């Protein structure tokens, strides 16, 4: 097993043809048998992996290199998701424009080679896989949400997510209703995930203004949800499922696949068992 194959497996599982901008192989390696994987694997964890005899360290979140500098590119996946839900293309693009530019500038300000340089010095294979694993999680969650009739309530939806995914049950966080009421009907629902980060106020607003009744984010800033409450009251629904639990829903199938390939895989750094 080598780092290219590790990436290819994730792409295959997510149905993607190429490595997204927020994922990268920082330091290549082959002959891989032991894998250390976590949501945030940085320089210290790379050293830990080397000390404990692992052959590769895999981070979920982008840590540096091209994955940091090209991170803003994957935010355009929101546009495709929004168009698929009936939002006009020009409105979808407008909702993301400021966020994309801000992320591009912020990435250029960071020390993008810090952790990759440690992996090179230690000669330890190192990579991150973000959007592919988030896309696996998005599809799983969307399938669960789509299995409920639109006339069911938000409370029914939350209960269904808990019964569908042990990650939510095992998490220290809870699924929250940030907008609307648990008694509201689900109506048209969208799982907005697998596009770099949540779309905040502008993306949720675009969905709500074009016929979506329930938006599901894995995380959302308080100021964004407050603006949505001020604008929509209890008319629409925003459900926040929890960042780490939701990430784990996409990561765990990948871990299972690597183990099926005969690899020893140790999850750390926040991965919640399913």
N, C-alpha and C positions, 0 to 999 in steps of 0.2 A: 504494500500500500504506500502511495506517495501523496504529497499535498495536492497535486492536481486531481487525483482521483477522489480525495476527500471533498474537494470543491465540486467536482462533477456529480457526485452522489447527491449533494444538496440541491444543485441545479435541476437534476433529473426529478427529484421528489417534488420540487416546487413548480415544475413545468416551465422552466426558464431556459433560454437558449444561450445566454451569455452571462458573464459575471457582472452583477450590478455595480454601480459606482461606489456603493458603501461596503463592499466586500472585497477582500484582497488576500493574496498570499504574500506575507512580508518577507519570509525566509523559507525557501523551498527545502524539502527533505524527502527521503524515501526510506524503505525498509521499516515503515512505521507499524508498530504493534501495540504500543501503549499510548493512550490519548488522555490528556487533561483538558477538560472543556468547562467553560463557565460563561456567565453573562458578561462579566468584565474581567478580562485577563490582560494585565499590564506587565510592566517590567518586573515587579516583585514576584508575580506569579510565574513569569517565564523562568526566573532564577529558581523558584520552587520546583517547577517541572523538571529542570535540569538536575537539581539536587536529588530528586526522588526517582530519577531514572525514566521519565517519560520521553517519548520520541517526538511529540508534537504538543504544542499549546494552542488551543483554539478558543478565541474570544467570540462571543456573539456580537457585541457592540463594536463598531469601528474604533480602532485605537490610534491609527496613524497612517502614514503613507498615502497612497492614492485613495484609500477608503475614507480618510478624513477630508482630503482635498476635493474629492468628487462626490462627497455625501449629498450635496444639494441636488445632484442630478436625479436621485431616486424620488425626490419629492414630487416629480412630475407624474409618478404613478397615481397620485391622488387624482390628477386630471382624468386619466383613463377610467378610474373607478367612478368618478362623478359623472362623466359622460355616459357611462353604462347605466347609471341610475336616473338619467334624464336631465341632467344639468347641461345647459348649452356650453359649448366649448369655450367661448369667449369669457363667460362668467367663471367657469372652472379655472381657466388660466389666470384671470384677474385675482381670484381668491388666493392663489399660491405665489403670485409674483413677488410680493414684499418678503415673504418667508424665504423663498429660494435665494434672493439676492443677499439677505441678511446672513443666511447660513454660509453662502459662498465666501463672504467677506470675513466672517468669524473664523472659518476654517483656515484661511490664509494667515491668520494672526497666531495660530497655535504652533507648538513644537511638534510637528508631525512625525519626526524621526526618533523621538525619545525611546519608546518601547521597542520598535523594530531594530534600532541600533544595538540594544541589549541582546536581542535574539541572535543577531549576526555575530556579536562578540562571543556568545556562548555556543554558537553554531547549533542552535536548536530550531527545528522547524516551527514556524509561527504563522498564524493566519487568523482572519475573522470572517464569519459568515452571518450577515445580518438580514438583508431583504429575503434571500431564499428561505430561511427558517421562519421569518415573520409571515411569508406568503403561505407556508404550510399551515401555520397557526390560523391565519385569516380564513383559509378555505375550510378548516375544521370547524371554526366558530360559525362561519356563514352557513355551513351545512346544518349545524344544530339550530341556528336561529330560523333558517328557512323551513325547518320541519314543523314549525308551529303555525297555526292558522292566524291570519292577521287580526281576527276578532278576539284572540286571547289577550290577557292583560300583561302589563310590564312585569308584575309580580310573577306571573306564570313563566315569563321568559327568563327571569333571574333564577327561579327554581330549576328550570330546565338546564341552564348553564351549569349550575352546581351539580346536578345529577349526571350531566354529560361529561364533565371534566373534573377529575380528582384534584388537578392542580389548584382549582378554585377552593376546594374544600380544605386542602392542605396549606393554603397560603395564610399568612398572618394579616393580610388585608381582606377587605370585603368588597363585593360588587356594590356600587353606589348608584343611586338615581340622583343626578345633579340637576336635572331639569324635568319637569312634569311630575306625575304621581304614579305610584305603583298600581293604582286602580285604572289608569288609562289603558286603552286598547293599544296593541302594538302597532297596528296599521302597517304601512310600508317601512321595512327596516333595512338598514345598511350597516355592515361591519366595516368601519373605516380603519384599516390597519394594513401593514405590509407596504408602506410608502414612506419609509424613513422615520417619520414621527407623526404625531397626531396633527390634524389640520387646524386645531384651535377654533376660534370664533368664526373666521371667514368661511372655512370649509363646511362647518356644521350649518351655518346660515344658508349657504348655497343649497345644501341638501334640503333643509326645511322649506325654503322658498320655492322648491321645485318638486313638491309632492311627497317627500320622505317624512314620515312621522316619528321614526325612532332612529337615532344615530348611536352607534356603539363605538366608543373610543376605548383604548386600553389605558390612557391617561389623558389628563386635561388640566391646564393651569387654572387656578381658582378665578383669576380675573376674566378668563374666557367664558367659563360657565356662568359667572355672575352677569356678564353682558347678555348671554343667551336667556337667562331668567328674566332680565329686565325687558327684553324684546318680545319673548314668546310666552311668558307667564307659565301656565300649566298646560298650554295647548299642545306642545311638542314634548318629546322625551329624549334625554341624553343619559345614556348608561355608560358608566366607567367601570371597566372590569378589573383593573389593576395591572400595572406594568409588568412586574416580575412574574406573576402567575400566568399572564397572557403570553409573555415571551416563552415561558416553559412549555406551553401547549404546542408551540412550533418546534422547540428544541428536542423534546423527548422522543418524537418519532424518528428523528435523525440519529439520536443516541441508540435507539433500538436497532436501526438499520446497520450502524457501525458494528454493533455487537453481533448481528447476524453475519457480518463479513468476517468475523473471527477476531475482532479487535478488543482489547481491554480498555474500557472507557470509564474514567472517573469524573463525575460531575461535581463542580464546586461553584462558588461565587453566585449563589442565589437560585440555581436551577431547582425548581420545586418538583418533587416526584409526582408522577401521574398514576 
